[in-house]
Amino acid sequence: MKKRHSALRLGAVALTAAVVATLSTSASATTRTVDLGVLPGGNTSFAFDVNDGGLVVGYSNNAAGANHAVLWDESGQITDLGTLPGDTASTAYTVNDRGTVIVGRSLIPGQNQHPVKWTRDGAITALATPPGTTISRAYSVNNRGIAVGFATGVDGVYKALRWSGDGRATQLAGLPGDPAAAAGWINNEGTVAGYSKNAAGSMSPVTWSPDGTVTRLTTPAGHDSAQASAISDTGIAVGNSYTGTTSHAVRWSADGRLTELAPLPGDTGAGAYGVNDSGTVIGFSTTADGLHRAVRWNPDGTITQLPGVTSGAAEAYGVNDFGATAGFSTTADGKARSTVWKR
C-alpha cells in the first residue's frame, strides 16, 4: 500500500511523454517470493494490497468454491473477512496503513455488488450508494477512513464516489461534458486518482482535490486514452495509457511531468498499478504472446522482473514504503496464488 504523508496536487502540464528505457535487472538475488496460501479447502487466491505494517488483503476461494475477502496478518495467518448477510462472495481491495479499515465489495455472483468496509477484527458495514445502483465497489481507503470507488446502474455509466468515514457517499464529477468517471485511489490528504470518460468512450487520467476539483493529467501523444491508478503522498501518480489494445505504463511527477515506463526487454506492453512515496512503481510487463509478468520500476525507471512461484503469469498490485509488493503468481498446475515479494 502507498504510505500517505503530504498533500501535493498534480498539475496538468502539456508535455510530450519521455520513455524510460533502462536495462532490466534480476530480482531473484535480492527479492524473496512468498506464497501466502489459501483458505482451508481452497486452491486460488489473489493479494491486492500490502500496508506498511505488513498486512495483506485480497481474496481466496474456500472449500465450497466461493471467493471470500481475506486478511493475511504480519505472520501470514489468513482470516476470512466474510460477506454481508445474504451475500456469498466478497473481495478486499485495500487496507489503510493504520490497519484499521479494509474496503472492497460484497455480492452474490451475477447479481448486485455492494461497496463495503471491514474493521481489523472483521466487522463488515455496507457503504451508501445512489438510488438505482446495481454495481458498486470501494477500491481504496486512507488513514482517515475516507474511501473511494464507483457506482453504476442499469445504464452502465460509472460514477466516481467518495465515502466519508461514517459511510456517506459523495459523487466526484468528471471533466466538463464527460458522462462517466471512476476513482481508484485516495491518499492520506484526500487527493484522489482515477479517470473521466467522454461520450465516445475515451478515458482521460484525472485527480480530484479534497474539495472535489477535478484536474486532467496529460495523456501521451498519439495514445487513445489513459487512466490514473494510484497516487502517492509525495504526489506521484501512475497508471496506464492505451494504443488500441496495447497497454503502456505511465507515471506523472508531482508537478505533472509525464513519463512512459518501458516494459521488460522484448516485451510489447506494460501497466502500472501502484506507487510508494519514494517513487517505486509496480505492475506488469507483457510478452509478445500475451503473458503478464510482475515487475517493479525503481524511481530512475530501471525495471526488474519479480519472480513468481513458477514462470507462469504474474502481476503486482500494491507496494508499501518498505518495498514489499503484493500480487499474484501462478502455480505449476495453473492456479493463481496470492504472492508477496519482500526485499
LUMMAR-129789 format. One record per residue: residue in three letters; x, y, z of N, C-alpha, C, CB in turn. Coordinates in steps of 0.001 Angstrom, whole numbers, padded with zeros to 6 digits, always signed. Glycine has a CB too. Example, Ala and Ser with C-alpha at 12.3 -4.5 7.8 and 13.67 -1.06 7.14 Angstrom:
BEGIN
ALA+013190-005690+007800+012300-004500+007800+013200-003300+007800+011308-004473+009046 SER+012850-002250+007080+013670-001060+007140+012900+000030+007870+014084-000598+005725 
This chain:
BEGIN
MET+000840-001191+000000+000000+000000+000000+000872+001236+000000-000948+000008+001210 LYS+000372+002301-000567+001141+003528-000682+000990+004356+000582+000701+004334-001909 LYS+002065+004572+001296+002011+005360+002527+001678+006800+002195+003346+005279+003299 ARG+000918+007454+003070+000371+008744+002746+000885+009809+003699-001136+008693+002773 HIS+001470+010861+003156+002024+011903+004023+001580+013290+003601+003535+011834+004026 SER+001993+013745+002411+001840+015152+002070+000732+015393+001068+003125+015690+001532 ALA+000203+016598+001055-000864+016972+000133-000266+017723-001036-001942+017826+000839 LEU+000049+017001-002092+000622+017609-003284-000280+017305-004459+002062+017102-003543 ARG-000829+018332-005086-001691+018132-006240-000863+018039-007499-002712+019259-006359 LEU-001369+017208-008432-000719+017096-009723-001224+018192-010641-000961+015712-010342 GLY-000317+018803-011396-000709+019804-012376-000892+019171-013732+000319+020919-012450 ALA-001748+019768-014551-001955+019292-015910-001001+020051-016815-003440+019477-016366 VAL+000101+019414-017181+001145+020065-017956+001222+019397-019317+002515+020003-017224 ALA+001179+020169-020372+001213+019625-021728+002654+019338-022115+000557+020602-022740 LEU+003064+018094-021887+004422+017684-022202+004381+016416-023036+005250+017469-020917 THR+005356+016245-023885+005499+015003-024614+006084+013954-023684+006383+015192-025868 ALA+005531+012744-023741+005988+011692-022839+007393+011256-023191+005042+010497-022881 ALA+008216+011150-022171+009551+010575-022336+009470+009102-021976+010615+011316-021451 VAL+010036+008255-022773+010012+006831-022495+011285+006450-021772+009847+006011-023791 VAL+011137+005941-020546+012282+005488-019774+012590+004060-020201+012011+005580-018234 ALA+013757+003847-020737+014109+002536-021273+015448+002087-020709+014157+002569-022814 THR+015502+001901-019409+016729+001448-018777+016761-000070-018730+016863+002033-017366 LEU+017938-000633-018515+018098-002076-018528+017387-002710-017344+019573-002447-018520 SER+016836-003886-017588+016199-004624-016504+017263-005305-015660+015194-005659-017054 THR+016862-005602-014435+017744-006337-013543+017003-007544-012996+018251-005435-012395 SER+017712-008491-012460+017087-009670-011879+016835-009426-010400+017966-010924-012087 ALA+015624-009780-009945+015286-009597-008532+015558-010848-007714+013829-009202-008390 SER+015924-011934-008373+015996-013204-007661+016990-013189-006503+016362-014299-008619 ALA+018076-012420-006645+019095-012418-005598+018732-011509-004437+020422-011998-006170 THR+017812-010572-004649+017504-009575-003626+016056-009606-003174+017831-008209-004136 THR+015209-010394-003823+013785-010419-003525+013359-011825-003124+012968-009931-004733 ARG+012592-011893-002030+012065-013179-001577+010605-013293-001990+012216-013335-000037 THR+010241-014372-002671+008881-014605-003149+008149-015485-002150+008884-015257-004559 VAL+006995-015008-001643+006247-015728-000618+004848-016037-001131+006179-014910+000695 ASP+004493-017310-001187+003129-017750-001484+002336-017691-000184+003106-019202-002106 LEU+001321-016815-000133+000578-016618+001104-000459-017704+001366-000098-015284+001076 GLY-000748-018521+000370-001666-019623+000592-003127-019239+000436-001448-020185+001947 VAL-003999-020125+000893-005439-020021+000647-006217-020390+001908-005859-020932-000530 LEU-007525-020143+001863-008401-020606+002937-008465-022132+002936-009821-020003+002786 PRO-008801-022736+004072-008889-024205+004128-009795-024751+003020-009414-024658+005507 GLY-009272-025689+002248-010033-026293+001168-009983-025549-000142-011423-026427+001574 GLY-009388-024336-000155-009313-023543-001375-008072-023868-002176-009341-022069-001047 ASN-008016-023312-003400-006824-023531-004230-006408-022306-005030-007066-024671-005173 THR-007136-021186-004860-006858-019980-005631-006960-018767-004726-007826-019849-006825 SER-006041-017816-004883-006122-016573-004106-005390-015454-004833-005529-016769-002689 PHE-005776-014227-004530-005144-013022-005056-004882-012071-003901-006029-012344-006146 ALA-003744-011367-003929-003426-010313-002964-003391-008982-003701-002064-010590-002243 PHE-004145-007995-003208-004244-006720-003902-003513-005574-003214-005670-006359-004058 ASP-003198-005701-001938-002560-004589-001241-001764-005092-000054-003603-003567-000784 VAL-000688-004383+000267+000098-004626+001474+000376-003278+002105+001433-005400+001162 ASN+000061-003132+003400+000289-001840+004044+001664-001806+004713-000816-001552+005079 ASP+001993-000666+005287+003335-000503+005857+003572-001373+007081+003563+000939+006223 GLY+002493-001870+007679+002642-002786+008800+002739-004240+008387+001504-002619+009736 GLY+002666-004512+007077+002775-005875+006584+001466-006620+006472+003670-006629+007452 LEU+000329-005949+006709-000971-006587+006497-001255-006660+004999-002102-005812+007236 VAL-001792-007785+004558-002092-008004+003151-003575-008357+003025-001189-009131+002547 VAL-004246-007820+001985-005655-008148+001751-005861-008580+000312-006560-006948+002080 GLY-006936-009322+000099-007290-009806-001224-008473-010743-001117-006098-010510-001892 TYR-008398-011880-001810-009442-012885-001650-008873-014277-001880-010606-012616-002615 SER-009597-015265-001369-009286-016671-001588-010595-017421-001756-008444-017261-000413 ASN-010572-018480-002568-011748-019339-002549-011657-020277-001357-011878-020138-003872 ASN-012817-020831-000987-012868-021736+000157-013233-023145-000305-013884-021230+001208 ALA-013483-024030+000634-013771-025419+000285-015032-025546-000562-013912-026254+001545 ALA-015952-024584-000423-017184-024611-001214-017017-023964-002582-018293-023917-000463 GLY-015827-023416-002851-015584-022771-004134-015962-021314-004184-016310-023482-005184 ALA-016400-020724-003058-016791-019315-003015-015577-018438-002732-017880-019083-001945 ASN-015499-017305-003415-014420-016343-003177-014785-015435-002006-014139-015502-004450 HIS-013934-015388-000985-014165-014539+000183-012986-013593+000382-014388-015397+001449 ALA-013316-012361+000771-012283-011408+001157-011480-011968+002318-012901-010046+001531 VAL-010155-011764+002258-009298-012283+003323-008261-011245+003731-008605-013578+002876 LEU-007781-011428+004953-006685-010633+005508-005590-011593+005939-007166-009743+006710 TRP-004362-011333+005474-003189-012049+005975-002465-011125+006949-002238-012501+004800 ASP-002204-011580+008178-001515-010724+009135-000009-010759+008900-001839-011153+010572 GLU+000732-010100+009781+002172-009951+009608+002904-011288+009571+002732-009101+010716 SER+002326-012292+010197+002950-013615+010224+002459-014525+009104+002693-014274+011552 GLY+001523-014026+008282+000984-014816+007187-000272-015590+007525+002006-015755+006717 GLN-000793-015411+008740-002030-016083+009134-003199-015491+008361-002268-015958+010660 ILE-004043-016348+007774-005153-015885+006946-006446-015849+007753-005319-016788+005713 THR-007256-014783+007521-008559-014633+008162-009615-014389+007101-008544-013479+009192 ASP-010701-015140+007156-011849-014942+006272-012650-013754+006790-012741-016230+006192 LEU-012770-012696+005967-013490-011497+006396-014991-011601+006178-012960-010295+005665 GLY-015442-012589+005440-016871-012808+005286-017547-011860+004320-017526-012700+006596 THR-018884-011886+004338-019714-011115+003413-020838-010424+004175-020293-012025+002305 LEU-021552-009545+003464-022781-009004+004025-023809-010127+004175-023338-007862+003134 PRO-024732-010004+005117-025770-011039+005265-026518-011257+003948-026768-010647+006381 GLY-026632-012503+003537-027319-012841+002297-026408-012964+001096-028348-011827+002014 ASP-025237-012350+001148-024279-012475+000045-023443-013741+000224-023361-011224-000032 THR-022785-014133-000869-022000-015370-000830-020541-015181-001225-022623-016389-001732 ALA-020166-013961-001679-018791-013726-002119-018375-012317-001741-018647-013944-003645 SER-017061-012094-001690-016549-010761-001360-015101-010656-001810-016672-010474+000164 THR-014621-009403-001899-013243-009109-002265-012763-007940-001430-013112-008801-003781 ALA-011566-008018-000886-010933-006891-000200-009872-006305-001111-010315-007328+001162 TYR-009932-004971-001346-009000-004331-002276-007853-003602-001591-009742-003367-003142 THR-008117-002903-000491-007033-002206+000202-007254-002188+001710-006903-000778-000320 VAL-006156-002001+002418-006167-001795+003864-005335-000551+004134-005608-003055+004647 ASN-005829+000328+005006-005046+001535+005262-003815+001218+006102-005905+002592+005964 ASP-002876+002165+006157-001607+001894+006829-001752+001755+008332-000626+002983+006525 ARG-002809+002294+008891-003062+002084+010316-003585+000684+010591-004051+003116+010835 GLY-004058+000007+009542-004609-001326+009701-005987-001350+010314-003703-002139+010523 THR-006675-000207+010302-007973-000098+010978-009160-000291+010053-008086+001237+011641 VAL-008990-000035+008755-010108-000126+007816-009662-000846+006553-010657+001279+007473 ILE-010491-001768+006097-010312-002500+004845-011545-002226+003996-010106-004052+005090 VAL-011378-002053+002686-012539-001805+001829-012561-002775+000660-012534-000359+001316 GLY-013769-002932+000089-013925-003836-001030-015364-003937-001480-013407-005192-000675 ARG-015791-005157-001775-017150-005389-002256-017687-006681-001654-017188-005450-003806 SER-019036-006781-001602-019739-007985-001196-020830-008224-002226-020328-007859+000258 LEU-021093-009486-002565-022006-009758-003681-022501-011192-003662-021322-009468-005009 ILE-023526-011413-004485-023884-012733-004961-023462-012750-006417-025431-013053-004773 PRO-022559-013640-006832-022078-013611-008213-023216-013574-009223-021202-014812-008482 GLY-023082-012665-010196-024104-012485-011214-025225-011559-010813-024670-013787-011575 GLN-025181-011040-009564-026206-010115-009098-025545-008808-008655-027029-010740-007935 ASN-026255-008011-007860-025731-006716-007454-024462-006848-006614-026783-005953-006680 GLN-023591-005818-006726-022372-005739-005932-022464-004537-005002-021115-005642-006841 HIS-022059-004715-003752-022202-003694-002727-020833-003252-002217-023064-004213-001570 PRO-020594-001931-002110-019336-001471-001513-019385-001659-000001-019067+000018-001867 VAL-018271-002131+000566-018257-002426+001997-016924-002010+002608-018519-003924+002246 LYS-016946-001934+003938-015705-001782+004692-015725-002751+005857-015518-000322+005189 TRP-014528-003191+006233-014345-004067+007382-013432-003388+008393-013763-005436+006950 THR-013640-003673+009656-012664-003317+010676-011603-004416+010724-013346-003123+012075 ARG-010530-004176+011461-009444-005156+011568-009956-006497+012102-008330-004616+012481 ASP-010969-006466+012959-011468-007723+013523-012559-008365+012669-011999-007484+014918 GLY-012823-007788+011469-013722-008434+010520-015161-007969+010531-013708-009853+010762 ALA-015506-006963+011347-016872-006443+011323-017114-005719+010002-017128-005490+012527 ILE-018192-006080+009289-018466-005562+007953-019617-004566+007975-018782-006707+006994 THR-019495-003497+007164-020524-002464+007054-020720-002132+005585-020139-001188+007867 ALA-021972-002038+005148-022269-001602+003786-022133-000093+003691-023686-002045+003359 LEU-021543+000393+002600-021433+001820+002337-022624+002280+001497-020099+002146+001622 ALA-023000+003537+001658-024163+004075+000950-023891+004165-000548-024538+005460+001503 THR-024945+004020-001342-024845+004164-002799-026025+004979-003311-024799+002773-003495 PRO-025890+005610-004485-027005+006367-005051-028182+005453-005386-026552+007120-006305 PRO-029392+006000-005414-030558+005198-005809-030352+004583-007189-031835+006058-005801 GLY-030768+003346-007359-030660+002682-008644-029345+001992-008896-030891+003646-009702 THR-028442+002003-007911-027134+001355-008094-027295-000159-008188-026178+001718-006931 THR-026607-000746-009157-026566-002206-009284-025185-002773-008978-026985-002619-010683 ILE-024145-002024-009313-022777-002461-009047-022006-001296-008438-022081-002972-010350 SER-021357-001529-007315-020521-000519-006691-019398-001215-005939-021349+000390-005743 ARG-018224-000600-005964-017063-001137-005261-016307-000003-004589-016138-001911-006230 ALA-015756-000274-003429-014836+000644-002763-013427+000111-002991-015160+000784-001222 TYR-012575+000896-003673-011264+000425-004078-010133+000827-003138-010967+000924-005434 SER-010271+001956-002442-009142+002471-001663-009656+003207-000440-008255+003404-002521 VAL-008865+003181+000640-009219+003879+001868-007960+004450+002485-009943+002937+002862 ASN-008069+005669+003034-006892+006276+003641-006958+006188+005164-006758+007737+003200 ASN-005960+006775+005823-005876+006652+007275-006968+007409+008014-004543+007133+007741 ARG-007666+008295+007332-008808+008982+007929-010107+008192+007760-008962+010363+007312 GLY-010035+007044+007092-011221+006237+006861-012047+006690+005680-012066+006239+008069 ILE-011518+007599+004855-012234+008067+003665-011924+007115+002521-011837+009540+003295 ALA-012955+006645+001844-012809+005648+000793-013293+006196-000538-013573+004375+001152 VAL-012825+005583-001626-013265+005971-002970-013505+004734-003814-012226+006887-003647 GLY-014274+004927-004886-014577+003842-005802-015539+004313-006867-015155+002647-005055 PHE-016539+003507-007163-017508+003890-008193-018839+003208-007927-016990+003528-009603 ALA-019857+003683-008638-021172+003047-008650-021746+003185-010052-022128+003683-007580 THR-022553+002215-010449-023243+002275-011728-024603+001612-011596-022409+001602-012840 GLY-025497+001956-012507-026832+001372-012523-027061+000568-013785-027888+002456-012396 VAL-028333+000402-014141-028656-000400-015321-028155+000245-016608-030157-000618-015408 ASP-027876+001567-016566-027356+002233-017758-025876+001946-017996-027569+003722-017646 GLY-025179+001368-017012-023771+001033-017170-022822+002203-017112-023580+000346-018436 VAL-023307+003401-016748-022461+004594-016681-021845+004683-015287-023278+005887-017012 TYR-020517+004669-015225-019822+004722-013942-019834+006151-013381-018369+004215-014095 LYS-019998+006233-012072-019907+007494-011334-018857+007339-010236-021298+007901-010728 ALA-017885+008252-010194-016869+008206-009152-017493+008602-007816-015678+009136-009500 LEU-017191+007845-006768-017744+008111-005444-016637+008241-004409-018716+007003-005037 ARG-016926+009070-003413-016074+009181-002230-016966+008996-001013-015312+010562-002182 TRP-016524+008143-000079-017293+007899+001137-016580+008507+002341-017514+006385+001348 SER-017315+009220+003158-016761+009762+004391-016531+008631+005383-017697+010836+004994 GLY-015881+008952+006494-015595+007941+007489-016824+007266+008052-014827+008539+008586 ASP-017966+007969+008026-019196+007366+008531-020040+006739+007421-020014+008406+009265 GLY-019470+006619+006204-020121+005877+005131-020991+006666+004193-020919+004841+005705 ARG-021083+007999+004372-021897+008817+003459-021183+008976+002124-022195+010208+004079 ALA-021955+008907+001030-021387+008940-000315-021529+010319-000948-022057+007891-001198 THR-020451+010743-001657-020454+011973-002444-019955+011636-003844-019568+013085-001776 GLN-020666+012105-004872-020199+011866-006238-019124+012871-006608-021367+011942-007237 LEU-018062+012395-007222-016991+013236-007735-017232+013444-009228-015584+012596-007466 ALA-017446+014675-009625-017781+014969-011018-016577+014763-011918-018300+016401-011158 GLY-016822+014245-013127-015773+014104-014116-015469+015438-014782-016163+013071-015158 LEU-014669+015388-015844-014354+016600-016598-015613+017160-017245-013285+016312-017669 PRO-015663+018463-017472-016864+019072-018065-017279+018351-019346-016619+020563-018361 GLY-018537+017970-019408-019079+017306-020583-018954+015802-020579-018424+017826-021777 ASP-018116+015242-019688-017954+013790-019636-019064+013156-018797-016572+013422-019061 PRO-019694+012098-019295-020795+011488-018544-020359+010474-017494-021727+010825-019491 ALA-019103+010007-017534-018695+008910-016653-017350+009201-016007-018628+007593-017429 ALA-017125+008576-014857-015852+008703-014144-015771+007588-013115-015713+010107-013462 ALA-014542+007289-012681-014331+006318-011608-013075+006695-010848-014224+004871-012165 ALA-013070+006396-009554-011934+006703-008683-011271+005414-008242-012380+007529-007455 GLY-009927+005371-008312-009205+004154-007966-008343+004248-006727-008363+003760-009090 TRP-007980+005477-006306-007081+005613-005159-007303+006942-004463-005617+005486-005599 ILE-007112+006958-003140-007125+008190-002356-005915+008179-001442-008448+008338-001537 ASN-005186+009310-001381-004040+009359-000477-004451+009961+000864-002889+010173-001103 ASN-003512+010125+001758-003858+010443+003134-004373+011861+003327-002673+010232+004002 GLU-004073+012756+002389-004587+014117+002462-005853+014293+001652-003543+015092+001990 GLY-006316+013218+001026-007605+013274+000338-007542+013493-001156-008409+014334+000921 THR-006353+013492-001777-006267+013587-003227-006602+012236-003833-004863+014058-003673 VAL-007448+012259-004864-007991+011049-005462-007482+010921-006894-009540+011061-005426 ALA-007177+009700-007314-006750+009419-008688-007768+008521-009368-005348+008760-008711 GLY-007959+008743-010687-008901+007920-011419-008975+008329-012872-010268+007997-010789 TYR-010176+008257-013438-010354+008667-014828-011713+009306-015025-010191+007475-015769 SER-011807+010073-016109-013057+010644-016594-013235+010147-018021-013055+012226-016521 LYS-014460+009764-018403-014705+009170-019723-015731+009995-020488-015188+007706-019586 ASN-015397+010289-021759-016318+011077-022574-017360+010186-023242-015547+011869-023632 ALA-018270+010811-023980-019375+010067-024584-018906+009066-025625-020353+011021-025211 ALA-017726+009307-026208-017179+008385-027212-016466+007204-026579-016223+009119-028131 GLY-016317+007214-025252-015677+006107-024553-014199+006276-024295-015877+004881-025312 SER-013642+007457-024593-012218+007704-024360-012003+008196-022933-011665+008734-025377 MET-011022+007612-022242-010727+007978-020868-009614+009008-020793-010353+006750-020067 SER-009740+009933-019844-008686+010893-019519-008248+010657-018080-009175+012368-019723 PRO-006937+010618-017808-006479+010455-016424-006731+011738-015640-004974+010082-016380 VAL-007216+011615-014411-007547+012795-013613-007187+012572-012154-009037+013138-013743 THR-007093+013701-011442-007084+013686-009989-008186+014613-009500-005695+014112-009424 TRP-008672+014335-008274-009618+015220-007614-008964+015729-006328-010977+014487-007315 SER-009034+017007-006084-008537+017572-004831-009539+017277-003718-008294+019107-004966 PRO-009181+017506-002457-010110+017219-001367-011446+017950-001475-009470+017567-000070 ASP-011465+019134-002149-012733+019842-002306-013516+019378-003529-012484+021327-002400 GLY-013005+018364-004235-013717+017808-005375-013334+018378-006723-015145+017998-005181 THR-012418+019340-006762-011991+019913-008041-011256+018866-008860-011092+021148-007819 VAL-011663+018699-010125-011058+017699-010985-009993+018337-011871-012125+017008-011841 THR-008857+017638-012035-007741+018113-012846-007359+017041-013856-006527+018485-011958 ARG-007265+017427-015125-006854+016490-016157-005331+016337-016152-007349+016958-017540 LEU-004855+015094-016194-003442+014807-016375-003156+014583-017857-003017+013576-015541 THR-001905+014708-018243-001521+014577-019641-001618+013131-020114-000110+015099-019849 THR-002188+012937-021294-002190+011643-021975-001053+011631-022994-003571+011367-022668 PRO-000287+010549-023084+000812+010524-024051+000342+010831-025472+001497+009168-024022 ALA+001153+011581-026195+000814+011941-027569+000621+010688-028412+001907+012835-028183 GLY-000472+010653-029163-000748+009535-030039-001444+008371-029372+000501+009067-030630 HIS-001694+008444-028070-002383+007377-027369-003878+007658-027331-001829+007215-025948 ASP-004674+006599-027328-006128+006743-027440-006780+007242-026156-006743+005424-027829 SER-006314+006756-025019-006903+007113-023740-005946+006714-022627-008285+006436-023554 ALA-006272+007117-021396-005407+006800-020265-006205+006904-018979-004178+007739-020224 GLN-005662+006308-017914-006278+006396-016598-005195+006425-015535-007245+005218-016360 ALA-005495+007056-014410-004598+007068-013261-005063+006007-012278-004554+008474-012588 SER-004148+005124-011867-004490+004020-010975-004246+004334-009510-003712+002803-011354 ALA-003211+005132-009221-002829+005381-007839-002043+006672-007738-002013+004213-007281 ILE-001976+007217-006516-001188+008424-006264-000557+008313-004882-002069+009711-006374 SER+000731+008623-004783+001439+008545-003509+001226+009823-002713+002941+008296-003734 ASP+001689+009810-001477+001605+011013-000653+002632+012056-001043+001775+010658+000797 THR+003588+011685-001874+004553+012641-002401+004109+013180-003756+005931+011995-002517 GLY+002864+012878-004155+002271+013468-005351+002572+012759-006648+002712+014844-005471 ILE+003164+011563-006605+003474+010813-007818+002269+009949-008174+004756+009938-007631 ALA+001777+010099-009391+000653+009295-009864+001142+008317-010921-000476+010194-010430 VAL+000495+007163-011005+000818+006165-012020-000474+005617-012601+001687+005020-011428 GLY-000330+004995-013771-001490+004399-014401-001142+003785-015731-002574+005419-014575 ASN-002128+003760-016617-001983+003094-017896-002535+003980-019005-002692+001731-017884 SER-001877+003930-020160-002415+004548-021363-002518+003468-022433-001524+005747-021843 TYR-003270+003756-023492-003600+002703-024442-003439+003185-025877-005023+002211-024211 THR-002866+002293-026695-002877+002446-028145-003538+001192-028688-001418+002657-028743 GLY-004771+001314-029124-005533+000124-029484-005718-000752-028267-004838-000656-030607 THR-005309-002019-028382-005427-002946-027248-004141-003058-026434-005824-004318-027745 THR-003122-002275-026777-001840-002326-026067-001826-001355-024895-000683-002009-027024 SER-001448-001866-023724-001354-001046-022518+000079-000561-022330-001824-001838-021276 HIS+000218+000686-021853+001518+001286-021578+001517+001793-020133+001833+002448-022586 ALA+002586+001520-019387+002724+002022-018025+003184+003478-018066+003721+001151-017212 VAL+002526+004347-017282+002871+005767-017272+002977+006270-015841+001828+006589-018053 ARG+003775+007336-015683+003986+007958-014375+003921+009469-014547+005355+007523-013750 TRP+003226+010126-013616+003188+011591-013588+003898+012064-012323+001711+012128-013640 SER+004868+012956-012459+005558+013501-011297+004626+014453-010552+006862+014228-011720 ALA+005065+014914-009400+004233+015802-008592+003900+017106-009301+004921+016102-007289 ASP+004759+017529-010249+004462+018748-010998+003825+018451-012355+005731+019558-011194 GLY+003394+017201-012558+002635+016854-013743+003434+016349-014922+001884+018003-014164 ARG+004759+016225-014816+005552+015728-015944+005255+014247-016189+007066+015938-015682 LEU+005066+013925-017449+004662+012585-017852+005851+011769-018332+003604+012656-018942 THR+005925+010510-017872+006955+009584-018318+006304+008248-018637+008068+009419-017246 GLU+006624+007679-019789+006217+006308-020078+007302+005368-019581+005953+006103-021602 LEU+006906+004352-018821+007833+003382-018248+007926+002178-019178+007383+002950-016821 ALA+009117+001877-019637+009303+000826-020632+009058-000559-020038+010707+000899-021219 PRO+008564-001500-020843+008421-002881-020391+009765-003594-020358+007452-003638-021292 LEU+009752-004847-019947+010959-005665-019992+011454-005778-021430+010695-007067-019396 PRO+012758-005902-021630+013296-006008-022992+012601-007112-023789+014804-006272-022945 GLY+012156-006772-024998+011475-007721-025857+009985-007790-025648+012044-009050-025661 ASP+009469-007225-024528+008031-007235-024278+007344-006113-025054+007745-007098-022773 THR+006039-006245-025194+005288-005336-026065+004342-004397-025335+004509-006126-027045 GLY+004148-004569-024037+003247-003710-023289+003538-003772-021807+001808-004094-023552 ALA+002897-002874-021057+003099-002835-019609+001943-002076-018969+004463-002172-019248 GLY+001805-002211-017660+000803-001469-016913+001299-001187-015514-000517-002233-016866 ALA+000925-000037-014954+001330+000361-013601+000102+000442-012707+002080+001723-013620 TYR+000160-000249-011561-000963-000284-010639-000711+000463-009340-001311-001694-010334 GLY+000550+000585-008907+000800+001181-007606+002127+001914-007556+000763+000127-006541 VAL+002254+002807-006558+003475+003585-006380+003605+003923-004900+003462+004885-007260 ASN+004836+003891-004385+005030+004304-002998+005644+005698-002929+005918+003296-002257 ASP+005894+006182-001724+006314+007572-001557+007673+007870-002169+006343+007919-000103 SER+008527+006859-002298+009849+007077-002878+009830+007028-004401+010822+006047-002349 GLY+008694+006651-004985+008582+006597-006436+008782+005226-007034+009550+007516-007032 THR+008852+004180-006208+008884+002815-006730+007511+002465-007282+009313+001801-005629 VAL+007472+001981-008512+006224+001678-009216+006150+000178-009452+006128+002458-010567 ILE+004938-000398-009348+004783-001834-009593+003630-002070-010557+004545-002600-008267 GLY+003669-003231-011221+002625-003568-012169+002978-004821-012942+002381-002417-013121 PHE+002892-004737-014288+003170-005905-015109+003824-005496-016416+001889-006689-015379 SER+004482-006454-017053+005035-006331-018393+004496-007499-019204+006610-006311-018378 THR+004176-007259-020468+003505-008256-021300+004412-008741-022420+002217-007682-021883 THR+004557-010054-022549+005343-010624-023628+004564-010534-024948+005716-012090-023309 ALA+005258-010817-026051+004617-010746-027365+003457-011725-027489+005634-011019-028457 ASP+003499-012836-026744+002400-013793-026801+001374-013589-025691+002943-015192-026731 GLY+001463-012436-024988+000414-012057-024044+000613-012480-022605-000840-012602-024501 LEU+001748-013053-022254+001999-013450-020866+002341-012234-020020+003136-014485-020791 HIS+001636-012058-018902+001924-010968-017977+002945-011421-016942+000634-010480-017287 ARG+003942-010554-016692+004981-010829-015701+005025-009675-014707+006373-011033-016381 ALA+005045-009998-013409+005088-008967-012373+006414-008222-012437+004884-009587-010973 VAL+006355-006885-012313+007576-006080-012402+007541-004940-011391+007755-005522-013825 ARG+008747-004405-011165+008941-003210-010329+009840-002252-011092+009564-003573-008925 TRP+009433-000977-011127+010295+000075-011669+010873+000873-010506+009508+001007-012652 ASN+012192+001008-010440+012813+001883-009460+012529+003338-009821+014333+001625-009380 PRO+012751+004274-008903+012487+005688-009211+013206+006194-010462+012889+006539-008039 ASP+014372+005593-010794+015089+006028-012000+014569+005357-013262+016570+005745-011855 GLY+013537+004515-013135+012935+003860-014282+013463+002480-014583+013113+004693-015457 THR+014504+002030-013860+015030+000687-014073+013957-000351-013742+016296+000453-013214 ILE+013725-001264-014660+012681-002275-014471+013283-003588-014012+011889-002486-015766 THR+012579-004259-013093+013008-005537-012539+011845-006508-012588+013532-005376-011090 GLN+012068-007700-013096+011040-008732-013038+011002-009325-011639+011297-009834-014094 LEU+009789-009483-011097+009606-010107-009793+009291-011583-010015+008471-009402-008975 PRO+010110-012479-009493+009920-013902-009779+008688-014465-009086+011146-014687-009356 GLY+007852-015169-009833+006691-015812-009254+007029-017156-008651+005621-015972-010287 VAL+006005-017856-008170+006241-019188-007612+006618-020165-008719+004994-019690-006856 THR+006222-019860-009972+006716-020545-011163+006947-019465-012218+005703-021661-011672 SER+007247-019873-013437+007462-018906-014515+006173-018507-015217+008426-019469-015524 GLY+005028-018888-014667+003743-018563-015275+003354-017111-015060+002668-019462-014723 ALA+002093-016797-015393+001584-015427-015313+001680-014877-013892+000134-015371-015796 ALA+001948-013564-013800+002028-012882-012506+001792-011396-012713+003404-013131-011821 GLU+001228-010744-011706+001069-009290-011704+001266-008774-010283-000330-008874-012257 ALA+001732-007533-010175+001899-006869-008882+000888-005738-008783+003354-006332-008703 TYR+000167-005652-007655-000922-004696-007500-000672-003608-006465-002154-005421-007141 GLY+000070-003902-005410+000273-002926-004352+001683-002968-003823-000701-003154-003231 VAL+002200-001804-003358+003553-001738-002825+003562-000820-001611+004555-001242-003903 ASN+004282-001211-000552+004360-000330+000609+005664+000459+000601+004237-001139+001907 ASP+005858+001295+001602+007024+002179+001610+008331+001464+001949+006802+003291+002590 PHE+008250+000179+002290+009453-000615+002517+009781-001497+001311+009283-001478+003764 GLY+008991-001357+000242+009230-002100-000981+008545-003437-001059+010656-002298-001151 ALA+007870-003883+000011+007110-005130-000064+005977-004951-001069+006553-005540+001340 THR+005750-005967-001887+004825-005864-003010+003852-007031-002977+005588-005830-004352 ALA+002566-006741-003225+001524-007765-003211+000973-007965-004614+000393-007382-002237 GLY+000624-009210-004919+000033-009516-006214-000321-010983-006299+000981-009135-007345 PHE-000164-011548-007505-000384-012972-007654+000665-013549-008586-001800-013259-008179 SER+000903-014833-008452+001676-015585-009429+000991-016934-009594+003181-015747-008988 THR+001496-017740-010505+000775-018938-010922+001547-020198-010544+000517-018909-012431 THR+000830-021166-009983+001444-022429-009586+001674-023318-010806+000565-023156-008551 ALA+002378-024419-010593+002675-025335-011687+001416-025946-012291+003593-026433-011205 ASP+000341-026049-011497-000908-026601-012029-001859-025515-012529-001601-027435-010965 GLY-001328-024266-012689-002107-023198-013313-003021-022423-012394-002909-023760-014380 LYS-002889-022572-011083-003731-021847-010138-003067-020533-009727-004016-022713-008897 ALA-003882-019480-009619-003383-018191-009138-003218-018248-007625-004341-017035-009542 ARG-002074-017744-007131-001829-017725-005692-001383-016346-005250-000779-018770-005306 SER-001968-015885-004160-001545-014617-003573-000068-014673-003257-002356-014292-002305 THR+000640-013616-003691+002092-013609-003580+002544-012272-003014+002757-013878-004952 VAL+003528-012312-002126+004189-011107-001635+005669-011223-001967+003964-010911-000094 TRP+006206-010144-002519+007630-010078-002799+008258-009150-001762+007907-009579-004264 LYS+009247-009655-001033+009882-008888+000040+011342-008661-000295+009744-009613+001399 ARG+011800-007412-000128+013187-007083-000396+014070-007467+000785+013332-005596-000706 
